[in-house]
Amino acid sequence: MRDTLQGFKNFLMRGNIIDLAVAVVIGTAFTALVKSLVDNILTPLIAAIAGKPSFQGLTFRIHHSAFTYGLFINEAISFLIVAAVIYFLVVMPLAKISERRRSGETPTQADPVLSDEALLLVEIRDLLAARGTTGQSAEPPKGL
C-alpha cells in the first residue's frame, strides 16, 4: 500500500502534470475572457449590423421544443475567435521561428555543459575505471 501511495505521489509531482494543470487553468481563464469579449462586444456589434439586438433570442419551435440557435451562433463566434487567437499568437510565430532555424545555419553539435555534480561524477567514474573496478566490489575502498 505504501508503494502505491508513493507511486501516486511521484506521479503527481512530475513536472508535466503540473504544467498541464497550469495550462488548463490559464486556458479556462482565457476562454472566460474570450467569451466575455464575444458576448459583450462582438455579438452586440454583429447584431446591430444585422438588425437584431441579440443572438440569444433567436429560436424556433417544433412540437413544443425550443431550439435556441442564437446561443449556438454565439458559441461558434467564440470558437472562431479562440482558434484565430491561438493561430496568430502561438502557431504562426512558432512556425516562423522554426522556419528561420531551418533556413539559417545548421546547428553544430556543441559539447554539453555539465554541472559541477556531473563533472564530479565523471571524475569518479574515470578514477574507478583507472583502478579497474566497476563499483561492484564487496570491500569498501581504502581510506573511507
HUWOZI-V120837 format. One record per backbone hydrogen bond with DSSP energy under -0.5 kcal/mol. CO is the residue of the C=O (numbers start at 0). NH is the residue of the N-H. E is the energy in kcal/mol with one decimal. If there is no record, write none. Layout:
{{CO NH E} {CO NH E}}
This chain:
{{0 4 -2.2} {1 5 -2.4} {2 6 -2.5} {3 7 -2.3} {4 8 -2.4} {5 9 -2.6} {6 10 -2.2} {7 11 -2.3} {8 12 -1.9} {9 13 -0.6} {10 13 -0.9} {13 16 -0.6} {13 17 -1.4} {14 18 -2.4} {15 19 -2.0} {16 20 -2.2} {17 21 -2.4} {18 22 -2.4} {19 23 -2.3} {20 24 -2.2} {21 25 -2.7} {22 26 -2.7} {23 27 -2.4} {24 28 -2.3} {25 29 -2.7} {26 30 -2.4} {27 31 -2.1} {28 32 -2.0} {29 33 -2.6} {30 34 -2.8} {31 35 -2.1} {32 36 -2.1} {33 37 -2.7} {34 38 -3.1} {35 39 -2.6} {36 40 -1.8} {36 41 -2.1} {37 42 -3.1} {40 44 -1.7} {41 45 -3.1} {42 46 -2.9} {43 47 -2.3} {44 48 -1.9} {45 49 -2.6} {46 50 -1.3} {46 51 -1.8} {54 57 -1.8} {56 58 -0.7} {57 69 -2.2} {59 66 -3.0} {61 64 -1.3} {64 61 -2.0} {65 67 -0.6} {66 59 -1.5} {66 68 -1.4} {67 70 -0.7} {67 71 -1.0} {68 72 -1.9} {69 73 -1.9} {70 74 -2.2} {71 75 -2.5} {72 76 -2.3} {73 77 -2.2} {74 78 -2.5} {75 79 -2.3} {76 80 -2.2} {77 81 -2.6} {78 82 -2.8} {79 83 -2.3} {80 84 -2.7} {81 85 -2.7} {82 86 -2.4} {83 87 -3.0} {84 88 -2.5} {85 89 -1.8} {85 90 -2.0} {86 91 -3.2} {89 93 -1.9} {90 94 -2.3} {91 95 -2.3} {92 96 -2.3} {93 97 -2.4} {94 98 -2.4} {95 99 -2.4} {96 100 -2.0} {97 101 -2.1} {98 102 -2.5} {99 103 -1.7} {107 109 -1.2} {111 113 -0.6} {114 118 -2.5} {115 119 -2.2} {116 120 -2.3} {117 121 -2.3} {118 122 -2.2} {119 123 -2.4} {120 124 -2.4} {121 125 -2.5} {122 126 -2.3} {123 127 -2.5} {124 128 -2.4} {125 129 -2.0} {126 130 -1.7} {127 131 -0.8} {127 132 -2.2} {128 131 -0.5} {140 143 -1.1}}
